[in-house]
Amino acid sequence: MNTTHHPVTIVGAGLGGLVLARVLHVHGIRSAVFDLDAGRQARTQGGMLDIHEETGQAALRAAGLYEEFRVKVHPGGEALRVLDKQARICLEEKDDGNGGRPEIDRGDLRDLLLDALPEGTVRWGSKVTDAAPLNGGRHGVTLADGTTFTTGLLIGADGAWSRIRPLLSPDLPAYTGISFVELDLLDADVRHPECADLIGGGMFFALGDDKGFLAHRETDGSLHVYTALRAAEDRLSTIDFTDSDAAKAALLEHFSGWAPGLRRLIAEADGPLTPRLIHALPVGHRWPRVPGITLLGDAAHLMSPFAGEGANLAMIDGAELGQALAAHPSDVEAALSVYESALFPRSEQTARESARSQETLFNDRAPQPLIDMFASFGA
């Protein structure tokens, strides 16, 4: 019986995997993308992303999609507001339209990439359950439905808990000490005007006592809020998040003594609250060159989100891997060596910055260290 063979297999249809597939397509190289979601609309894609010139924007240029991206940018999204726990504004910057980090809805960006791929490139409802090396740098892959295939190049773009990473590295993500609870306030200008006024039109921080609120306005008029706590790994497991009222009450206890306007962000939340523990791979995570396989994005260098680099790194990973493969069409190993030689130092540097940013945000002097950091940028 003949086994299906894919020359290039990408596991995961996140931003990094899709950029890779698109850059390969631009260069006439076919790929097959396998994703466990049932379809592109199977789940929400998260909030706003600021896309950086040297990484995310460079990746979109390589993908031939930069102009289409600019059309979808959220005006005003680069504004910044930093408050203390009594809701006093400590720093405010307007969006004058000249910044280098325009904001876009993650779902809009993902749709832009999906629409730029040939029909059938992404195989939805295809959860990878096993992968194993074969001879000559090939790998065999098994899906949850029992389907098997072989591939000449296997790329793990499947996120924090990658199924592909164990073929290259024994390292696992570890808890960073910070826990999020995500919540939304819908149709904010009409239903939650005081919260909308508090947060403004761009990125919002309210910090103090090793905790805080991080928030932004979505393009649909809602407010997406992350409450952040420095807490034991099992702390959120004691809260019943199936009961929204009980979850709000428990979360509000953590912000006792904070300004009523900030507590209102929790009290007025619409829909369920979602707990999320922040994990990271070791700073400097890397692996030896193994024939026929590599990683990108969170699978390669999961880090805390506090430097705002995760999506941008995944995108530049995908673009540079695609360009390396196009530049070495008959030598995959040379292409992977070129790609990883840039990947490892870049991701190590950014992981260190993310870890430092976490300490800048969550400490007993906050928000002053964050204000000092922004001041140093303008020095």
C-alpha positions as CSV (number, residue, x, y, z in Angstrom):
1,M,0.0,0.0,0.0
2,N,1.4,3.4,-1.0
3,T,1.7,5.9,1.8
4,T,1.0,9.6,1.1
5,H,4.2,11.7,1.1
6,H,4.4,15.5,1.6
7,P,7.7,17.1,0.8
8,V,7.1,19.9,3.3
9,T,4.8,19.4,6.3
10,I,3.9,22.3,8.7
11,V,2.2,21.3,12.0
12,G,0.1,24.2,13.2
13,A,-1.8,26.9,11.4
14,G,-0.9,29.8,13.7
15,L,0.7,33.0,12.4
16,G,4.2,31.5,12.1
17,G,3.1,28.4,10.3
18,L,0.9,30.4,7.9
19,V,3.7,32.9,7.1
20,L,6.0,30.0,6.3
21,A,3.4,28.4,4.0
22,R,2.8,31.8,2.3
23,V,6.5,32.6,1.7
24,L,7.0,29.1,0.4
25,H,4.0,29.6,-2.0
26,V,5.5,32.9,-3.2
27,H,8.6,31.0,-4.1
28,G,6.7,28.2,-5.8
29,I,7.2,25.6,-3.1
30,R,4.2,23.6,-2.0
31,S,3.5,22.7,1.6
32,A,0.8,20.9,3.6
33,V,-0.3,22.5,6.9
34,F,-2.0,20.3,9.5
35,D,-4.1,21.9,12.3
36,L,-6.2,20.3,15.0
37,D,-9.0,23.0,14.8
38,A,-12.1,21.9,12.9
39,G,-11.9,25.0,10.8
40,R,-10.6,28.6,10.6
41,Q,-13.6,29.9,12.7
42,A,-13.4,27.1,15.3
43,R,-12.2,29.4,18.1
44,T,-11.5,33.0,18.7
45,Q,-8.0,34.2,17.9
46,G,-7.3,36.5,20.8
47,G,-6.9,40.3,20.9
48,M,-4.8,43.0,19.3
49,L,-1.2,42.6,18.1
50,D,1.4,45.3,17.6
51,I,3.4,44.4,14.6
52,H,7.0,45.4,14.7
53,E,9.0,46.8,11.8
54,E,12.0,44.5,12.1
55,T,10.1,41.3,12.6
56,G,6.4,41.1,11.9
57,Q,6.3,43.7,9.2
58,A,9.4,42.3,7.6
59,A,7.7,38.9,7.5
60,L,4.6,40.4,5.9
61,R,6.8,42.1,3.2
62,A,8.5,38.7,2.5
63,A,5.0,37.2,2.2
64,G,3.9,39.9,-0.3
65,L,1.1,41.0,2.1
66,Y,2.4,44.3,3.6
67,E,0.0,46.6,1.8
68,E,-3.0,44.4,2.6
69,F,-1.9,44.5,6.2
70,R,-1.8,48.3,6.3
71,V,-5.4,48.4,5.3
72,K,-6.4,46.4,8.3
73,V,-4.4,48.4,10.9
74,H,-6.4,49.8,13.9
75,P,-6.1,53.6,14.0
76,G,-5.1,54.9,17.4
77,G,-3.9,51.5,18.6
78,E,-0.4,52.7,19.4
79,A,-1.6,55.0,22.2
80,L,-0.4,54.1,25.7
81,R,-1.7,54.7,29.2
82,V,-0.1,53.7,32.5
83,L,-1.9,54.0,35.8
84,D,-1.2,53.1,39.4
85,K,-3.5,51.0,41.6
86,Q,-5.5,54.2,42.6
87,A,-6.2,54.8,38.9
88,R,-3.9,57.9,38.7
89,I,-2.5,58.4,35.3
90,C,1.3,58.1,35.5
91,L,2.2,58.1,31.8
92,E,0.1,58.8,28.7
93,E,1.2,58.8,25.0
94,K,-1.1,59.6,22.1
95,D,-1.0,57.7,18.8
96,D,0.2,60.3,16.2
97,G,0.2,57.8,13.4
98,N,4.0,57.8,13.1
99,G,4.9,54.8,15.3
100,G,6.6,51.7,14.1
101,R,4.2,49.2,15.8
102,P,0.8,49.4,14.2
103,E,-2.0,47.3,15.8
104,I,-4.1,44.7,14.1
105,D,-6.7,42.3,15.3
106,R,-5.1,38.8,15.5
107,G,-8.1,37.2,13.7
108,D,-7.8,39.8,10.8
109,L,-4.1,39.0,10.4
110,R,-4.7,35.3,10.4
111,D,-7.5,35.6,7.9
112,L,-5.2,37.7,5.6
113,L,-2.7,34.9,5.6
114,L,-5.2,32.1,5.1
115,D,-6.8,33.9,2.2
116,A,-3.4,34.2,0.6
117,L,-2.8,30.4,0.4
118,P,-4.0,28.0,-2.2
119,E,-7.2,26.2,-1.4
120,G,-6.5,23.0,0.5
121,T,-3.1,24.0,1.9
122,V,-4.5,23.9,5.4
123,R,-5.9,20.5,6.4
124,W,-8.3,21.3,9.2
125,G,-9.3,18.8,11.9
126,S,-6.0,17.1,11.6
127,K,-4.5,16.6,15.0
128,V,-1.0,15.2,15.0
129,T,-0.7,12.5,17.7
130,D,2.7,11.0,16.8
131,A,5.8,11.7,14.7
132,A,8.9,9.5,14.3
133,P,12.1,9.7,12.3
134,L,12.6,7.4,9.3
135,N,15.7,7.0,7.2
136,G,17.2,9.8,5.1
137,G,15.9,12.6,7.2
138,R,12.3,11.7,6.5
139,H,9.6,11.5,9.2
140,G,6.4,9.5,9.6
141,V,3.4,11.3,11.0
142,T,0.2,9.9,12.5
143,L,-3.1,11.8,12.9
144,A,-5.8,11.3,15.5
145,D,-8.1,9.6,12.9
146,G,-5.4,7.0,12.2
147,T,-4.2,8.6,8.9
148,T,-0.4,8.3,8.4
149,F,1.9,9.9,6.0
150,T,5.6,10.6,5.4
151,T,7.4,13.9,4.9
152,G,10.8,15.1,3.7
153,L,10.7,18.1,6.0
154,L,8.8,18.3,9.3
155,I,8.2,21.7,10.9
156,G,6.8,22.1,14.3
157,A,4.7,25.3,14.4
158,D,2.3,23.9,17.0
159,G,2.8,26.2,19.9
160,A,3.7,25.9,23.6
161,W,2.9,22.2,24.0
162,S,4.3,21.1,20.7
163,R,4.0,17.5,19.6
164,I,7.1,17.9,17.4
165,R,9.5,19.5,20.0
166,P,10.2,16.2,21.8
167,L,11.9,14.9,18.7
168,L,14.5,17.7,19.1
169,S,14.5,18.7,22.7
170,P,13.6,17.3,26.2
171,D,12.7,20.7,27.5
172,L,9.2,21.6,28.6
173,P,7.6,25.0,29.4
174,A,7.7,26.0,33.1
175,Y,5.4,28.2,35.0
176,T,6.8,31.8,35.2
177,G,5.0,32.7,38.4
178,I,2.4,34.9,36.7
179,S,-1.2,33.9,36.2
180,F,-3.7,35.7,33.9
181,V,-7.5,35.8,34.1
182,E,-8.9,37.1,30.8
183,L,-12.2,38.8,30.4
184,D,-14.2,41.0,28.0
185,L,-16.5,44.0,28.2
186,L,-18.7,44.1,25.1
187,D,-20.0,47.1,23.2
188,A,-18.0,49.1,25.7
189,D,-18.8,52.7,24.7
190,V,-22.6,52.0,25.1
191,R,-22.7,49.3,27.8
192,H,-19.5,50.1,29.8
193,P,-18.7,53.8,29.1
194,E,-16.7,54.4,32.3
195,C,-14.5,51.4,31.6
196,A,-14.1,52.5,28.0
197,D,-13.0,56.0,29.1
198,L,-10.6,54.6,31.6
199,I,-8.8,52.3,29.2
200,G,-8.8,54.7,26.2
201,G,-8.0,53.7,22.6
202,G,-4.6,51.9,22.9
203,M,-2.6,49.8,25.3
204,F,-3.4,50.1,29.0
205,F,-1.5,49.2,32.1
206,A,-2.6,49.6,35.8
207,L,0.0,48.1,38.1
208,G,1.0,47.7,41.7
209,D,1.7,45.1,44.4
210,D,2.9,42.4,42.1
211,K,-0.4,42.4,40.1
212,G,-2.3,44.5,37.6
213,F,-4.5,45.0,34.6
214,L,-3.4,44.9,31.0
215,A,-6.0,45.9,28.5
216,H,-6.8,47.2,25.0
217,R,-9.7,48.1,22.9
218,E,-10.7,45.7,20.1
219,T,-11.8,46.7,16.6
220,D,-15.3,45.4,17.4
221,G,-15.7,48.0,20.2
222,S,-15.1,45.6,23.0
223,L,-12.5,45.8,25.7
224,H,-10.2,42.9,26.3
225,V,-8.7,42.8,29.8
226,Y,-6.0,40.6,31.3
227,T,-5.9,40.6,35.1
228,A,-2.4,39.5,36.2
229,L,-1.3,38.1,39.5
230,R,2.0,36.8,40.9
231,A,0.7,33.6,42.4
232,A,1.4,30.0,43.1
233,E,0.9,27.7,40.1
234,D,-2.2,26.1,41.7
235,R,-3.8,29.3,42.9
236,L,-6.3,29.7,40.1
237,S,-7.3,26.1,40.4
238,T,-9.1,27.0,43.6
239,I,-11.5,29.3,41.8
240,D,-14.7,27.9,40.1
241,F,-14.5,29.5,36.7
242,T,-17.7,27.8,35.6
243,D,-19.5,30.2,37.9
244,S,-18.8,33.7,36.6
245,D,-20.2,35.5,39.6
246,A,-18.1,33.4,42.0
247,A,-15.0,33.8,39.8
248,K,-15.5,37.6,39.8
249,A,-15.9,37.7,43.6
250,A,-12.7,35.6,44.1
251,L,-10.8,37.8,41.6
252,L,-12.0,41.0,43.2
253,E,-10.6,39.9,46.5
254,H,-7.1,40.0,44.9
255,F,-7.7,43.7,44.1
256,S,-9.1,44.8,47.4
257,G,-8.0,48.4,48.0
258,W,-7.6,49.2,44.3
259,A,-9.6,52.1,42.8
260,P,-13.3,51.4,42.1
261,G,-12.8,52.2,38.4
262,L,-10.3,49.4,38.1
263,R,-12.3,46.9,40.1
264,R,-15.2,47.7,37.8
265,L,-13.3,46.1,34.9
266,I,-13.9,42.8,36.7
267,A,-17.3,43.4,38.1
268,E,-18.8,44.4,34.7
269,A,-17.2,41.7,32.6
270,D,-19.4,40.0,30.1
271,G,-19.4,36.2,29.6
272,P,-17.0,33.8,31.2
273,L,-13.6,34.6,32.8
274,T,-10.7,32.5,31.4
275,P,-7.7,31.5,33.6
276,R,-4.4,31.3,31.9
277,L,-1.1,30.4,33.4
278,I,2.0,32.0,31.8
279,H,4.7,29.5,30.9
280,A,8.1,29.8,29.2
281,L,10.8,27.6,27.8
282,P,14.3,28.0,29.2
283,V,16.0,31.2,28.0
284,G,18.4,30.2,25.2
285,H,16.4,27.0,24.3
286,R,18.0,25.3,21.3
287,W,18.7,21.9,19.9
288,P,21.3,20.1,17.9
289,R,20.8,19.9,14.1
290,V,18.6,16.9,13.4
291,P,18.0,16.0,9.7
292,G,14.7,16.9,8.2
293,I,13.1,18.7,11.1
294,T,12.9,22.1,12.9
295,L,10.7,24.3,15.0
296,L,9.4,27.9,14.9
297,G,7.4,30.2,17.1
298,D,6.3,29.1,20.5
299,A,7.3,25.6,19.8
300,A,10.9,26.8,19.5
301,H,11.0,29.6,22.1
302,L,7.9,30.0,24.2
303,M,8.4,33.1,26.4
304,S,6.2,35.3,28.6
305,P,4.2,37.9,26.6
306,F,5.5,40.9,28.5
307,A,7.8,42.2,25.7
308,G,5.1,41.8,23.1
309,E,7.3,39.7,20.8
310,G,5.8,36.3,20.6
311,A,3.7,36.7,17.4
312,N,6.3,38.9,15.8
313,L,9.0,36.3,16.4
314,A,6.8,33.5,15.0
315,M,6.2,35.5,11.9
316,I,9.9,36.3,11.2
317,D,10.7,32.7,12.0
318,G,8.3,31.5,9.3
319,A,9.5,34.1,6.8
320,E,13.2,33.4,7.3
321,L,12.7,29.6,7.2
322,G,10.7,30.0,3.9
323,Q,13.4,32.2,2.4
324,A,16.2,29.8,3.5
325,L,14.4,26.9,1.9
326,A,13.9,28.9,-1.3
327,A,17.6,29.8,-1.4
328,H,18.7,26.2,-1.0
329,P,16.2,24.2,-3.1
330,S,18.3,21.1,-3.3
331,D,19.9,21.2,0.2
332,V,17.3,21.2,3.0
333,E,20.0,20.7,5.7
334,A,21.9,23.8,4.5
335,A,18.6,25.8,4.6
336,L,17.9,24.6,8.2
337,S,21.4,25.4,9.4
338,V,21.1,28.9,8.0
339,Y,17.7,29.4,9.6
340,E,18.6,28.0,13.0
341,S,21.9,30.0,13.1
342,A,19.7,33.2,13.1
343,L,16.8,31.8,15.1
344,F,18.8,30.8,18.3
345,P,20.5,34.1,19.2
346,R,17.5,36.2,18.2
347,S,15.1,34.2,20.4
348,E,17.6,34.0,23.3
349,Q,17.9,37.8,23.3
350,T,14.2,38.3,23.2
351,A,13.4,35.7,25.8
352,R,15.8,37.6,28.2
353,E,14.0,40.8,27.4
354,S,10.6,39.2,28.1
355,A,11.8,37.9,31.4
356,R,13.1,41.3,32.4
357,S,9.9,42.9,31.3
358,Q,7.9,40.6,33.6
359,E,10.0,41.8,36.5
360,T,9.5,45.4,35.4
361,L,5.7,45.0,35.4
362,F,5.2,43.0,38.6
363,N,7.0,44.2,41.6
364,D,6.4,46.2,44.8
365,R,7.4,49.5,43.1
366,A,5.2,49.2,40.1
367,P,4.3,51.1,37.9
368,Q,7.5,53.2,38.4
369,P,9.9,50.7,36.8
370,L,7.7,50.6,33.7
371,I,7.6,54.4,33.5
372,D,11.4,54.5,33.8
373,M,11.7,51.9,31.0
374,F,9.6,54.0,28.6
375,A,11.6,57.1,29.6
376,S,14.8,55.3,28.7
377,F,13.5,54.7,25.2
378,G,13.2,58.4,24.6
379,A,16.5,59.3,26.2
